[in-house]
Each structure stands twice: as C-alpha cells, then as structure tokens.
Amino acid sequence: MYIAHVRKSDGVEQLLKDHLCEVQQICEAIGEKFQMPKVFGLAGLLHDAGKYSDDFQIYLRDAIANPEEPPRRGSVNHSTAGGRLLMEKFHKGPRFMPVMIEMVANAIYSHHGQLHDFIDSEGNSSPFLNRADNEKIPMSQIRERFFNEVMSEEQFDQYVMQAASEFQSFLQKHFQKDELQQILYKFSPLLTMTIYSSLIDADRTNSREFDENSQIASQQPIQEKFKQYLIELESSFKKMQEEAIPNEITKLRQEMSENCANKADLPTGIYSLSIPTGGGKTLASLRFALEHAIKHGKERIIYIIPFTTIIEQNAQAVRELLKTDEVLEHHSNVVDDVGLAKTYEEMLLQRKLNQAKDNWDSPIVFTTMVQYLNSFYSGKSRNLRRMHNLANAVLIFDEVQSVPVKCVSLFNETINFLSKYAKSTVLLCTATQPALQYVEQRIEVNEEIIDNLPRIEKAFKRTNIVRMDEHLEWNTEQLADFIEKKLEDVKSILIISNNKKTTKNLYEKFKDLPYVYHLSTGMCPAHRKEKLKQMTKNLKAGKQVLCMSTQLIEAGVDVSFECVMRSLAGVDSIAQAAGRCNRNGEVQQRDVYVFKHAEEVLSKLPTIEKGQRCASHLLRDIEERNLFEGELLSSPAIEFYFKQYYENLALELDFPVRNLDKTLHQLLFTNDVKRLRKLDVVLSQSFDTAAKHFEVIEANTEAIVVPYGEGAELIAQLASHEPVDYKVFLKKAQQFSVNVFPHEFRALQQEQLIRPVDFGTFKIWLAMENAYDEEYGLSVSGEAGLNILTL
C-alpha cells in the first residue's frame, strides 16, 4: 500500500495512485482550455511518482509514528523521478517532442519550488539536466511500481504519444510552418509557466480536499452567475439613468456604456476602451465583460488596476451594482485572516476566501498590476499557482498606461499569449492609450470599443489645457502670486506637483486660509482619506477650497475643482490632472494650467523627467504648428506622445539586468540554437535567474507605523509588550503606516524619531509622537505632534 498523504485528523491514508490520478484529472481539465489536456495531465500523472521509493514511504511513515520529532521535511527527494522518467524515455523523440518533454519535466522537477533554468546565466544546462542525471534515485523500483499500480507501460507510452499529438496539432493550428521555429520559442516559456501553474494548483487543491475530508464545494455554474449579475447590473444601470442629472456629460456616459454592451459580440481578442477621464469606464467595461463572458463562455472577469485605493472603491461599487459578495480583492492591503474567525463555519468560509486569493478561483477578481505581473515572473509558486486562471477570462486593465516602463515588453508578452493561445479577451482601458503596438515587443489591438472616438472626445471636452509661459520656470513665490490672482475668479484650485518638497513649500504660503489642504504620500492612508472627505464636503458646499497635492490625487479620487494647475509631467499625468477639473461638466469649460517648476529636482525620477521632456516638445508643437487641431488630450496626440516617450526609453523596456549585461526579456524569450545543440537541451529559458532579478516596484521602502488616530493605540499596544495577534495587527496597521525611502529612513533614525519593536521573525518600526504632523504627515524635522492623537 503505497501512500501519498496521511490525514492528521483521523489517520486515514491517501493512496499514491489515487493522488496521482486525481491530480492528473484536474490538470487535464485545465489543459482543455488549450486543447492540450494530456500535455497538462502528464505533469499531474507523474509529479509525485518519486513517492513510490522505499525511502519516501519509510520517511512518511516515520513522520506519522514520531510527530514530536519527525524527519526533516523534504529530506527525501520525490519530485525528480517523474521528470526523469519522461526525459529517459522520450527526450530524444522526433520533431517537437523534446520541447514538450522539457516543459513538462521542468514543471514536475519544480513543483515544490521555482521553475529551473534550462540554461543558467553562465551558459550551463546543469540546473535542469542535473535533475535528470545526477540525483541518486531508485528509478527501476519507482518505474516498476508506477507501471503496476497507475497504468501499464504500454498505456503510459500511448498517453505520452497522444500528448505529443495534441501539442503538434496546437502548433500547426496557431503557427505558420515558416515561423514555427521562431514563434515556438517565444511561446514555450509562458506555456511552461502555465503547465507548472496548473500542476501547483491541482496538487494543492487535491491535497487540501483530502486533508479536509471534503471536496471543494461545486459552485453554481459560472454562466448562470454571470446571467444573474447581468440582470442586476441592467437594473442598477436603469436606476442610475433615472436619477442622473440630465446634462451632456450624463448622456455621453450612457451612450458609451451602451456602446460597450453592444460590442460584446466581438470575438476573443485585444481591444482598447478609450473612455475619457470621468466617463464611467468601470460601469461600461463591466457591461462589456459580463455580456462578452456569457456569449463566449469565459470563466471569470479580472480587473487589473494600478492603485489599491481605486481597487477598494471599484470593487465595492461592483458588489453594490451586482448585489453579490463574490467579488474577490487581492492586493497588498488584504491579508489572510483565518485567525479572525469566531465560529467553525466562519473559519471554513475564510479558508475558502484565502484559497481564492491564492488561485483567483472567483467569478470576479480585482487585483493590482504588481500581482498580475508576479503571476508570471516572480518565480514564487504561490503567485504562479493562479496564472492558469488568467486563461479563458475577460481581463480589464484599468489605467493601462501605468505599466512600469521596465516591464512593458514582459507585459506585452503576457497579453499576446493570453489573447492568442489562452482564449482570453483583453480590454485596455484608459483615457490615454499608451501605444503599446509601437514598441519592439508589440501587441496588436483588434479594435477600439468606442465608436467615433473623435466625436466623443470633443463632446466630452470639459477643460482647456493652457501652457504657462514656457520660457519662464516658475518658483514658489511666482506660483503663489498667480494663485492669489486666480482666487479672485474661481472658488477652488488644485495644484499638483511632482514631489513632496515643492508641494509642502507651496502649501506653506496659504495654510492660514480656512479651507486649504495638503496631501502627500507622507500621510498614512487613514489620514489622506479623512482629508479628502473634509475637502470633498467643502467643495460640494461651495467653499473656497485650495489643495496642494502630489500625484496621489490623480488616481481615482472623485473630486471636481474649478481650476487645476499641473507641474509639467507626461501627457498621461496631465490628462489625469485635467480629470479633476470640471469633472461633471458643471460649466462648459475650465482651464488647466501646465507650468514648469524651477525648484523641482527630478534627477532620481528619470521616467518623470523623460515624460516631462516629451510633453514639453509636444505642447510647443501644438501651440506653434497647431498639430492635432491644438488638442493635447486627443487620441492622436496621446499616441504621438507615447511613441516618442517609448523611443526615448527604448533601452529600458525589456527590463535590463545591469550586473548580467542582459535583459529579463532575453533570459526568457530568446533561444540560442547553436549553443543549445552543444548542451543537449532544446529550450534555454532562465526561469530561476529571471525570477531572482524580477521586481515590479523596487522594494526599497520601509513601512513606519504612525500615531495617527487608531495608529496611536496600535503603537501603545506594541510598546506594552502585550500578546498581539499579528494578522489582526497587520491588517489594521496598513491604514496607519507610511512607506519611506532609504534616505528618509536614515534621517528618521538619526533624529531618533522612530524605534523598532521585534514582531515575531521581523521588526516593526514605530514613529514617535513628535514625528507625525497633522498637516504634513511623517516629519523628519521632529517638530510635529500637533495634537493629532485624538483624531
């Protein structure tokens, strides 16, 4: 009786043959989406074949017999044998058989870790081939038991040949004969990741089902759910139409929403949705997604959004529109909180939710661009586990221009893979389409969803972009004089700067006025939310409101000012700033002023600096030559801007790795055929090497818990050394934390304004009372502490 697992609760054993066949079935179901069930099933069938060794069976029973002193976890290798069996029997097969075998073998070798390099950064194939050649594994024993218990060798050989036939049919369907060699190697890395993803998810799902002695609840058919959601959405939309103020902006929003619903019949592909800022793209894109998912049998709808603040408000809006709680949020502000459950039923529900966070097995998911890219390139099994659920889905990328520059090529590869080979429809949503079809690793957009976009843009025009004297760099004093004069004509002004210092300096000039607000990332999220709440209330009440902010106000903050001033930046940033002016078409047009700030230093912000330069040239050409009919925010002007912007940053788009003198794109998406012939492998992707260097956003900040509102109680709780539930604490602390860069962190340490507290295996940094200010947030000067602890 060869076993795979033993259930802790009652000692029941799971037979190894059952585990292998059940994981195989789950993998086959996932592989159906690619018309390659047996290619995927092969990974499931063989992944734990190594458990047939005497060494592993003794190891497992020893762990059961000695729970107090079990053998070291992982001390017996069981993840190599299945891959070796494949390599020994079939690696020398004809045509593209070796490609398939290497992909599946790598997934098997790696299912308890990260995908291995086929060839490492030194040009060696040892990370992969050593698993097949050098490990001391009783292969004859494992082979005999596998073929006796699971399937005969003849049946197994037939299964592998069927898998190879599926693989070849897939290639012939999607690739022209003359491009097969070239395209295959750009396609194979992401297919390898998908096979690995399906194996990880299938293995963990089956193990969990056995451990909990239950099958994961079969849900209501997803199409039935989508149909019910659509009924609720249409009802909500009708109610919103009845309650809306009948002006031109409202009519345009409704027109674009109807446009999206009418385009749902379009085939699977990549589409742009260029709804102007404030045009209601969340509702419009949801109508398209639901209709499209129903008509084309898609399995889920996934929103990928750059900022957590937008995710939280949009996810809640969708829950209310659809009258459902089955909208999953997965981002940095969400933590596992099984420990918060008060009853057994709550615990099971929370486990289900945490499982969904791991594999995105939910009808509607809201997540971040960081989580999306990590699902492909981070190398971590918990992230890649969910990758296969991006297939046969509707993917909605909101504010797609926010893709980090260094990740552009890697992002485009994922979009091409999912749309061409994985049956997913991609919707690129933004008022400023980033022209991703013009970079070297380009995507091909099938169609714009909005009909007659130039007419919509003109009709939706609520602002006029005014370039303040280009020959004059405005300092804080001059800007303050300009603002004072504008306050004679308008009741509210928003000024957006590129860094915290210039924002603070300008605020200092006006802070004695009654309704003046300062917003920056130096404030914790709870503080910013409170400021925005107060400011929005006073704007609606018609008070004379003045706000100085960093870029943070451009991300999904629903406010409307009579005048906006924007420090020169990229055209996408100018468009976002303009979206906070005359947002609801209160009057026909308002002015948005663009100025060059003399005191801003952007040497450490190269992408902003290049965007600023490209925007400056475009503004000049529009003014002097009347290009694009004088409209900076028209689609042709925005496309022209992004083409110039990406040309200026061409060397950065492939994710350069300086110390390797290579890019991540080269490590993953190129094959050196001559070198491979010498190394006896056919694939060269350096998965592990790439993962070690991949980081969407450089993690060079440190989180500081600050004494704002409930944050003061959290600090007191830690300082008292009372027992703390870390999940509860971390969930609360996210709203009362500020992330600081290394130079700020060092300054805070030198001034003794922060102190560490040991928290399990890591430290949490706490701010002193005089380090946090009601007006500016976290202060390096130590002159804060303006009676904010009671807020």
KOLBA-297704 format. One line per 2 residues: number of its first residue (from 0); for each residue x, y, z of C-alpha. Coordinates in steps of 0.5 Angstrom, whole numbers. Layout:
<recs>
NUM> X Y Z ~ ...
</recs>
This chain:
<recs>
0> 0 0 0 ~ 4 6 -3
2> 1 12 0 ~ 2 20 -1
4> -1 23 5 ~ -4 22 12
6> -10 26 15 ~ -8 29 21
8> -15 29 24 ~ -16 21 23
10> -10 18 21 ~ -13 16 14
12> -8 15 9 ~ -9 17 1
14> -6 12 -4 ~ -1 15 -8
16> -4 12 -14 ~ -11 16 -12
18> -7 22 -11 ~ -3 22 -18
20> -10 20 -22 ~ -14 26 -18
22> -8 31 -20 ~ -8 29 -27
24> -15 30 -28 ~ -15 37 -25
26> -9 38 -30 ~ -13 35 -36
28> -19 40 -34 ~ -14 46 -34
30> -11 44 -41 ~ -18 43 -44
32> -17 51 -45 ~ -11 50 -49
34> -14 44 -53 ~ -8 40 -49
36> -11 36 -44 ~ -6 30 -44
38> 0 35 -44 ~ -2 38 -38
40> -5 32 -35 ~ 2 29 -36
42> 5 33 -31 ~ 0 31 -26
44> 0 24 -27 ~ 8 24 -26
46> 9 29 -21 ~ 10 25 -14
48> 12 19 -18 ~ 18 19 -13
50> 14 17 -7 ~ 14 10 -10
52> 21 9 -7 ~ 22 6 -1
54> 26 12 2 ~ 20 16 2
56> 15 11 4 ~ 19 10 10
58> 20 18 11 ~ 13 19 11
60> 11 13 16 ~ 17 15 21
62> 14 22 21 ~ 7 19 23
64> 10 15 28 ~ 14 21 31
66> 10 27 31 ~ 14 30 36
68> 21 29 32 ~ 19 28 25
70> 25 27 20 ~ 27 34 16
72> 22 36 12 ~ 24 35 4
74> 30 30 6 ~ 28 25 1
76> 27 28 -6 ~ 21 25 -9
78> 20 31 -15 ~ 25 29 -19
80> 23 22 -21 ~ 17 23 -25
82> 21 28 -30 ~ 27 24 -30
84> 22 18 -33 ~ 20 23 -38
86> 27 25 -40 ~ 30 18 -41
88> 24 15 -45 ~ 22 21 -49
90> 27 27 -50 ~ 30 24 -56
92> 24 24 -59 ~ 22 27 -66
94> 21 34 -68 ~ 18 38 -63
96> 17 32 -58 ~ 23 34 -54
98> 20 41 -53 ~ 14 39 -50
100> 18 34 -45 ~ 23 39 -43
102> 17 44 -41 ~ 13 38 -37
104> 19 35 -34 ~ 21 42 -31
106> 14 43 -28 ~ 15 37 -25
108> 22 38 -22 ~ 20 45 -20
110> 13 43 -16 ~ 16 44 -9
112> 20 50 -11 ~ 21 55 -17
114> 22 53 -24 ~ 29 51 -26
116> 34 55 -31 ~ 34 51 -37
118> 41 55 -38 ~ 43 59 -33
120> 47 66 -33 ~ 54 62 -34
122> 51 59 -40 ~ 51 52 -37
124> 45 47 -37 ~ 47 44 -31
126> 41 47 -27 ~ 36 43 -31
128> 40 37 -34 ~ 43 35 -27
130> 36 34 -24 ~ 36 28 -29
132> 43 25 -29 ~ 46 27 -22
134> 41 25 -17 ~ 41 18 -14
136> 34 16 -14 ~ 32 8 -15
138> 29 9 -22 ~ 28 2 -23
140> 24 1 -17 ~ 20 7 -18
142> 18 5 -25 ~ 16 -2 -23
144> 11 0 -18 ~ 8 6 -22
146> 7 2 -28 ~ 4 -4 -24
148> -1 1 -20 ~ -2 7 -24
150> -2 5 -31 ~ 2 0 -35
152> 8 2 -39 ~ 4 1 -46
154> -1 5 -43 ~ 3 10 -41
156> 7 11 -48 ~ 1 11 -51
158> -1 17 -47 ~ 5 21 -48
160> 4 20 -55 ~ -3 23 -55
162> 0 29 -51 ~ 5 30 -57
164> 0 29 -62 ~ -4 35 -58
166> 2 39 -58 ~ 4 38 -65
168> -4 40 -67 ~ -4 46 -63
170> 3 49 -66 ~ 0 47 -73
172> -6 51 -71 ~ -3 57 -69
174> 3 58 -73 ~ 5 58 -80
176> 10 53 -82 ~ 16 58 -84
178> 15 62 -77 ~ 14 56 -73
180> 21 55 -70 ~ 22 63 -68
182> 15 63 -65 ~ 15 57 -61
184> 21 59 -57 ~ 17 66 -55
186> 11 62 -54 ~ 14 56 -50
188> 16 60 -43 ~ 9 62 -42
190> 7 55 -44 ~ 12 52 -39
192> 9 57 -33 ~ 2 55 -35
194> 3 48 -34 ~ 7 49 -28
196> 2 53 -25 ~ -4 48 -27
198> 0 43 -23 ~ 2 47 -17
200> -6 49 -16 ~ -8 42 -18
202> -3 38 -13 ~ -5 43 -7
204> -13 43 -9 ~ -13 35 -8
206> -8 35 -2 ~ -13 40 1
208> -19 36 -1 ~ -16 30 2
210> -14 34 9 ~ -20 37 10
212> -24 30 8 ~ -29 34 3
214> -29 36 -4 ~ -28 44 -5
216> -36 46 -6 ~ -38 46 -13
218> -40 52 -15 ~ -47 55 -19
220> -45 54 -26 ~ -41 61 -27
222> -45 62 -33 ~ -51 62 -29
224> -48 67 -24 ~ -46 72 -30
226> -53 72 -32 ~ -56 74 -26
228> -50 79 -25 ~ -52 82 -31
230> -60 82 -29 ~ -58 86 -23
232> -53 91 -27 ~ -58 93 -32
234> -63 94 -26 ~ -58 98 -23
236> -56 102 -29 ~ -63 104 -31
238> -64 107 -24 ~ -58 111 -25
240> -60 113 -31 ~ -67 116 -28
242> -63 119 -22 ~ -58 122 -26
244> -57 130 -27 ~ -60 131 -35
246> -54 134 -38 ~ -49 133 -44
248> -44 129 -39 ~ -49 124 -37
250> -52 123 -44 ~ -45 121 -46
252> -43 117 -40 ~ -50 113 -42
254> -48 113 -49 ~ -41 110 -48
256> -44 105 -43 ~ -49 102 -49
258> -43 102 -54 ~ -39 97 -49
260> -45 93 -48 ~ -47 93 -56
262> -40 91 -57 ~ -40 84 -53
264> -41 80 -59 ~ -34 82 -62
266> -29 75 -62 ~ -24 74 -57
268> -18 79 -58 ~ -15 85 -55
270> -19 92 -55 ~ -18 99 -53
272> -23 102 -49 ~ -21 110 -49
274> -27 113 -45 ~ -25 120 -43
276> -23 121 -35 ~ -29 121 -31
278> -33 118 -37 ~ -35 112 -33
280> -31 106 -35 ~ -32 102 -29
282> -39 101 -31 ~ -38 101 -38
284> -33 96 -38 ~ -37 91 -33
286> -43 91 -38 ~ -38 89 -44
288> -35 84 -39 ~ -41 81 -37
290> -44 81 -44 ~ -38 78 -47
292> -37 73 -42 ~ -44 70 -43
294> -43 70 -50 ~ -36 67 -51
296> -36 62 -45 ~ -31 66 -41
298> -30 63 -34 ~ -28 70 -30
300> -27 77 -30 ~ -21 80 -28
302> -20 88 -26 ~ -12 90 -26
304> -12 96 -23 ~ -5 100 -21
306> -7 103 -14 ~ -10 100 -8
308> -14 106 -7 ~ -18 105 -13
310> -19 98 -13 ~ -22 98 -6
312> -27 103 -8 ~ -29 100 -15
314> -29 93 -12 ~ -34 96 -7
316> -38 99 -13 ~ -39 93 -17
318> -41 89 -11 ~ -47 94 -10
320> -48 94 -17 ~ -49 87 -18
322> -51 85 -11 ~ -46 80 -9
324> -41 79 -4 ~ -37 74 -9
326> -32 80 -12 ~ -25 78 -9
328> -20 83 -8 ~ -13 81 -8
330> -7 86 -6 ~ -2 89 -1
332> -8 91 4 ~ -11 84 4
334> -8 79 9 ~ -10 72 11
336> -15 73 17 ~ -17 66 19
338> -15 67 26 ~ -21 72 26
340> -26 67 25 ~ -30 66 31
342> -34 60 29 ~ -32 54 25
344> -37 56 19 ~ -33 63 19
346> -27 59 19 ~ -29 55 13
348> -31 61 10 ~ -25 65 11
350> -21 59 9 ~ -25 59 2
352> -23 66 1 ~ -16 65 3
354> -16 59 -2 ~ -19 64 -8
356> -14 69 -6 ~ -8 64 -8
358> -11 62 -14 ~ -16 67 -16
360> -22 62 -17 ~ -27 67 -16
362> -32 70 -22 ~ -30 77 -21
364> -23 79 -18 ~ -20 86 -17
366> -12 86 -17 ~ -6 90 -18
368> -1 90 -24 ~ 4 88 -19
370> 0 82 -17 ~ -1 81 -24
372> 6 81 -27 ~ 8 77 -21
374> 4 71 -23 ~ 8 70 -29
376> 15 73 -27 ~ 16 73 -19
378> 18 65 -19 ~ 14 64 -13
380> 10 58 -13 ~ 4 62 -9
382> 4 67 -15 ~ 5 63 -21
384> -1 58 -18 ~ -6 63 -20
386> -3 64 -27 ~ -7 59 -31
388> -14 62 -28 ~ -12 68 -33
390> -14 63 -39 ~ -21 64 -42
392> -22 70 -38 ~ -24 77 -39
394> -18 82 -37 ~ -19 89 -36
396> -13 93 -35 ~ -15 100 -32
398> -10 106 -33 ~ -6 101 -37
400> -1 107 -38 ~ 1 106 -31
402> 5 99 -33 ~ 12 101 -31
404> 17 102 -36 ~ 22 97 -35
406> 16 92 -35 ~ 13 94 -42
408> 16 88 -46 ~ 14 83 -41
410> 7 86 -40 ~ 6 85 -48
412> 9 78 -48 ~ 3 76 -43
414> -2 80 -47 ~ 0 77 -53
416> 0 70 -50 ~ -7 70 -46
418> -11 73 -52 ~ -8 69 -58
420> -7 62 -54 ~ -11 62 -48
422> -18 64 -50 ~ -18 71 -46
424> -20 77 -48 ~ -16 84 -46
426> -19 90 -45 ~ -14 96 -45
428> -18 102 -41 ~ -15 109 -40
430> -16 116 -43 ~ -9 116 -45
432> -8 110 -49 ~ 0 108 -48
434> 1 106 -56 ~ 4 99 -54
436> 3 97 -61 ~ 9 101 -63
438> 15 98 -58 ~ 19 93 -61
440> 16 87 -57 ~ 9 90 -59
442> 2 88 -58 ~ -4 88 -64
444> -10 92 -62 ~ -16 89 -65
446> -21 95 -65 ~ -23 101 -61
448> -29 99 -57 ~ -32 107 -57
450> -35 109 -64 ~ -33 115 -67
452> -28 117 -61 ~ -26 124 -64
454> -33 126 -63 ~ -34 123 -56
456> -27 127 -54 ~ -30 133 -57
458> -36 133 -54 ~ -33 131 -47
460> -28 136 -47 ~ -29 140 -40
462> -22 143 -40 ~ -17 147 -44
464> -10 146 -43 ~ -6 153 -42
466> 1 152 -42 ~ 4 158 -38
468> 10 161 -41 ~ 15 156 -43
470> 21 161 -42 ~ 20 162 -35
472> 21 157 -30 ~ 16 159 -24
474> 19 159 -17 ~ 14 158 -11
476> 13 166 -10 ~ 11 167 -17
478> 6 161 -17 ~ 3 164 -10
480> 2 170 -13 ~ -1 167 -19
482> -6 163 -15 ~ -8 169 -11
484> -10 173 -17 ~ -14 166 -20
486> -17 166 -13 ~ -21 173 -15
488> -24 169 -21 ~ -25 162 -18
490> -27 159 -12 ~ -23 152 -12
492> -16 151 -14 ~ -12 144 -14
494> -4 145 -15 ~ -1 138 -17
496> 7 138 -16 ~ 12 132 -18
498> 15 132 -11 ~ 13 133 -3
500> 18 138 -2 ~ 15 143 -7
502> 8 141 -5 ~ 10 143 2
504> 13 149 0 ~ 7 152 -3
506> 2 150 2 ~ 6 154 7
508> 4 160 3 ~ -3 159 4
510> -4 155 10 ~ -7 160 14
512> -13 161 10 ~ -19 157 12
514> -20 151 7 ~ -13 150 5
516> -11 142 4 ~ -4 139 4
518> -4 132 1 ~ 2 127 0
520> 5 120 1 ~ 8 123 8
522> 1 122 10 ~ -2 115 12
524> -8 112 8 ~ -13 114 14
526> -10 121 14 ~ -11 122 7
528> -18 119 7 ~ -20 124 12
530> -17 130 9 ~ -20 128 2
532> -27 127 6 ~ -27 134 9
534> -24 137 3 ~ -30 134 -2
536> -35 136 3 ~ -33 143 3
538> -32 143 -5 ~ -40 141 -5
540> -41 146 0 ~ -38 152 -5
542> -33 154 0 ~ -26 157 -3
544> -22 151 -3 ~ -15 151 -4
546> -11 144 -5 ~ -3 143 -6
548> -2 135 -7 ~ 3 130 -10
550> 1 126 -16 ~ -3 121 -11
552> -10 125 -12 ~ -10 123 -20
554> -11 116 -18 ~ -19 115 -18
556> -20 121 -13 ~ -27 123 -15
558> -27 131 -14 ~ -28 137 -18
560> -24 144 -18 ~ -26 150 -22
562> -18 151 -23 ~ -13 146 -24
564> -5 147 -24 ~ 0 142 -26
566> 7 142 -26 ~ 10 139 -32
568> 10 132 -33 ~ 8 126 -38
570> 2 127 -42 ~ -2 122 -38
572> -1 125 -32 ~ -3 132 -35
574> -10 128 -37 ~ -11 125 -30
576> -10 132 -27 ~ -15 135 -32
578> -20 130 -30 ~ -20 133 -23
580> -23 140 -26 ~ -30 141 -28
582> -31 133 -27 ~ -38 133 -28
584> -39 139 -33 ~ -41 144 -28
586> -40 149 -34 ~ -38 149 -41
588> -30 149 -40 ~ -25 151 -35
590> -17 152 -35 ~ -12 147 -33
592> -5 151 -33 ~ 1 147 -34
594> 8 150 -31 ~ 15 148 -30
596> 17 149 -23 ~ 24 152 -22
598> 25 148 -15 ~ 23 141 -17
600> 29 136 -18 ~ 28 130 -22
602> 35 127 -22 ~ 32 121 -18
604> 26 121 -22 ~ 28 119 -30
606> 22 117 -32 ~ 18 123 -30
608> 24 127 -33 ~ 23 124 -40
610> 16 124 -40 ~ 16 132 -38
612> 21 133 -44 ~ 17 129 -49
614> 11 133 -46 ~ 14 140 -47
616> 16 139 -54 ~ 9 136 -56
618> 6 143 -52 ~ 11 147 -56
620> 9 144 -63 ~ 2 144 -62
622> 2 151 -60 ~ 7 154 -65
624> 4 149 -71 ~ -3 147 -69
626> -1 140 -69 ~ -7 135 -67
628> -12 141 -68 ~ -9 144 -62
630> -11 139 -57 ~ -6 136 -53
632> -11 131 -50 ~ -14 128 -57
634> -12 121 -58 ~ -8 122 -64
636> -3 127 -60 ~ -3 122 -54
638> -1 116 -59 ~ 4 121 -62
640> 7 123 -54 ~ 7 115 -52
642> 11 113 -59 ~ 16 119 -57
644> 16 117 -50 ~ 18 110 -51
646> 23 111 -56 ~ 27 116 -51
648> 26 110 -46 ~ 28 104 -51
650> 33 101 -47 ~ 29 101 -41
652> 23 97 -44 ~ 26 90 -44
654> 28 90 -36 ~ 35 91 -36
656> 39 87 -31 ~ 46 91 -30
658> 50 86 -27 ~ 48 81 -32
660> 49 85 -38 ~ 43 82 -40
662> 35 84 -40 ~ 30 79 -37
664> 27 79 -44 ~ 33 76 -47
666> 33 71 -41 ~ 26 69 -42
668> 24 70 -49 ~ 30 68 -54
670> 34 62 -56 ~ 41 61 -58
672> 40 55 -62 ~ 48 54 -64
674> 49 54 -56 ~ 43 49 -55
676> 46 44 -59 ~ 52 43 -55
678> 48 43 -49 ~ 44 37 -51
680> 37 41 -49 ~ 33 45 -54
682> 30 50 -49 ~ 34 56 -46
684> 30 60 -41 ~ 33 62 -35
686> 27 62 -31 ~ 30 62 -24
688> 35 67 -26 ~ 30 72 -28
690> 26 71 -22 ~ 31 73 -18
692> 32 80 -21 ~ 25 81 -22
694> 21 86 -18 ~ 16 91 -21
696> 17 96 -16 ~ 24 96 -12
698> 22 94 -5 ~ 27 100 -3
700> 22 103 2 ~ 21 102 10
702> 14 102 13 ~ 13 106 19
704> 7 106 24 ~ 5 113 26
706> 1 116 31 ~ -5 118 27
708> -12 116 30 ~ -12 109 32
710> -5 108 30 ~ -3 111 37
712> -7 105 40 ~ -3 100 36
714> 4 103 38 ~ 2 103 45
716> 0 96 44 ~ 6 94 42
718> 10 98 46 ~ 7 95 52
720> 9 88 50 ~ 2 85 51
722> 1 79 47 ~ -1 81 40
724> -5 77 34 ~ 0 79 28
726> -6 78 23 ~ -10 83 26
728> -5 88 28 ~ -2 88 21
730> -9 89 18 ~ -10 95 22
732> -3 98 21 ~ -4 98 14
734> -8 104 14 ~ -4 108 19
736> 3 106 16 ~ 8 111 12
738> 13 108 7 ~ 19 112 7
740> 25 112 2 ~ 32 110 5
742> 35 117 6 ~ 29 119 9
744> 29 113 14 ~ 36 114 16
746> 35 121 17 ~ 29 119 22
748> 34 114 25 ~ 39 119 26
750> 34 124 29 ~ 31 118 34
752> 24 119 31 ~ 23 112 30
754> 24 106 34 ~ 24 98 32
756> 20 93 36 ~ 21 86 35
758> 15 82 32 ~ 16 75 31
760> 21 74 26 ~ 22 81 24
762> 22 88 26 ~ 16 94 26
764> 18 101 26 ~ 14 106 30
766> 14 113 30 ~ 15 118 36
768> 9 123 37 ~ 13 129 35
770> 15 125 28 ~ 8 126 25
772> 4 132 24 ~ -3 134 22
774> -1 138 16 ~ 5 134 13
776> 5 127 16 ~ 11 124 18
778> 16 129 19 ~ 24 129 19
780> 25 135 23 ~ 22 133 29
782> 17 139 30 ~ 11 135 29
784> 6 133 34 ~ 0 138 34
786> -5 135 38 ~ -7 129 33
788> -7 123 37 ~ -15 124 39
790> -17 125 31
</recs>
